[in-house]
Structure formats: structure tokens, C-alpha cells
Amino acid sequence: MQMADSGEERRAAALSILIESGAVEPCDDHEDVLIDVDGDTAEAYKLATVRFKEGRLDMFESLGQLRDEVKAALLDCASDCWACDSNRES
């Protein structure tokens, strides 16, 4: 199955890097909610650089574009699970 557009493909790749590097993790109860574990992108940037240089992330035109996407994806992750928070308030 092909991604709807290259933007979605780039975001998915960035999120995968963030998860694999340990910068974010899925909520224990809501796997579709990603939690920013520590806000540190250093390990994610290292992994992204390796993957890019290996040619495994050809949807990015440059390493800078990849790093920008990783940073943007991290900023979109929550510090707490909104679904768990809304369940507690009910």
C-alpha cells in the first residue's frame, strides 16, 4: 500500500526514528498516542543520520529536511496521554 503523499511518508519515518531511538513511546493503554519521554532528540538525530547515509530514507531530499521532520514530529507528541487524561476526568 502506498502512502497518500510524501509528507505522510516522511512523518511516518520520523515517528519511527523517534520510537526506535527511545525519544517517544506509545501509551500503555492507547498505542496510537505517542508520549514524549524526555524531549531529547540527540539519539534520534544520530539514528536518522545513520539511516539517511545508508540510503534508507530516500523520501528526504537532505539530512536537514530529515532532522526538521524529526523535530516537528517530536513537538507533535504529547507529554501525557490525552485519552488517559480524559478517562480520568469522566
N, C-alpha and C positions, 0 to 999 in steps of 0.2 A: 504494500500500500504506500502510495506517495503522499508526502506531506502536502497540505493545501498550498503553502508557499514557502519560500526560502526563509522568511522571517520566523515562521513556526519551527522550522528545522533547526535554525540557529539557536532559538530559545531552548528547544529540547536538548541540544548538545550542551549548552551552557549549564542547564539544570543537572544533566547527567554528570558533568565535571564537578559541580558543587556537591552532589551527593557522594560521588566516589571519593572526593578529597576530604569528606567529613565536615565541610563548612555548613551544610544543611542536612536535615534528616526528616523523614516523614513522621507525622504524628503517630503515636502508637495505636490510636483508635481511628484515625482518619488518614489513610495513606495518601490521599490526593492533596493534603495540606502539608507544605514543606515549612519546617521551622528553622530559622537562622540560629545555629548552635552557638557561634561565637563571633560572627561578623568579620572573621579574618579570611581574607582572600588569598593569602600568601601561598598556601598549599594548592589551592585551586588554580592559581596562576601558573605554578610550576607544572602541574599536571596538564593544563591547557597548552603550555609551551611545548612540552614533550609530544603531545598528541598532534599538535599543529605541524611540528617539524617532521613527524613521521608521515605526514600527509593524510592523516585520518580524519581531518576536519576541513575538507575542501569546500565546504559551503561558506567558509570565511575567506575574504579576499586578503586579509592581513592579520598578523598576530594582534595588532592594536584593535582591530574590529572584534576579534575573539575576546580579548580582555574586557573591552567595553560591554560586550554582551554578558559576560560572566558577572561583572559588577552590577549591571542593570537587573539581572536575574536574582542576584542576592538581595538587592534592595526591594524586590517584589515579595520576598519571603517574609513571613511574619515572625515576631519574637515569641508569640504564643499561638496556639491553635484557636482560631475564631470559632470553630464548630464546638470544641470543648467548652469554650467560654460561654457560648450561647446556651449550651445544655445546662450549665451550672446556674445560669440566671433564670431558667424556666422553673 
